[in-house]
Amino acid sequence: MTSLHPIISRCVRPGTEVHSDDWASHRQMDRRINNVSAHQIVVHRLNFVNSVTGVHTQGIKSCWNTLKLGQKTH
């Protein structure tokens, strides 16, 4: 278990479907975190949008970039 798992468990509602990249600590999240009912991944070294499922992480990455930019200006 990574240090992210308890945080994710507290922050998502039961039955949540999570979309992530294929970072090793994200793998099998639906089996490791009770609140996650499904876990879809996109492998960025192959593409930015999973061509089969349409899963992507661009929305959250944009959100993080905005947050980091705000932190840098303070």
N, C-alpha and C positions, 0 to 999 in steps of 0.2 A: 504494500500500500504506500502510495506517495503522500506527501503532505497536502496535496491538492484534494485528495478524496474526502476528508472530513469537511473541507470548505464547500466542495460541490454538494455533498450530501445535505448540508445545512441550507444551501442557497437555492436548491431546485425543489420543486414540488414533486410528490410521488407521481410516477407515471410519465415523467419528463423524457422526451427524446433529445439526446445530445448529439450535436454535430461537432467534430473536431478534426484536426490533422492527425497524421499517424505517428505522432510522438510516442515513444515507448511507454511512458507512464499513462497515456490515455487509452491504451489497448485494453479491450475487454471491460471497459468501464461499466457496461450494463450488467456484468456479472459481479463486479466488485463493489458497486455502490447501489444500495437498496432503492433509492428514489429514481434511479435511471432505468427506464423500462426498455429503451432502445438506444443504440449507439451507432451512428453512421460516420464514416470517415471519408476524407479526401486525401489522396497522396500527392502532396505538392510537387514532388520531383517528377510526377507524371503529368499532372494538370492542376488547374486551380478550381475546377468544377468537375466533380465526378460525372463522367459521361453517361454512366448507367443510371445513377440515382438522382443526379442534379444537386447533390449536397455540396455546399461550399462554406467557407468560413470568412468570406470577405466582409460581411456586415459587422461581425464582432471585432475583426482586425481593424476596421475603420474606427470603430468605437474606442478601442484601446489606443490607437494613434492619437485621436482627439484628446483623450484623457492624459496621455503622456505629454502632449504639447502644452496642455493647460498647466501641468505640473512644472514644466520647464520654465514657463513665463513667470512663475511665482518665485 
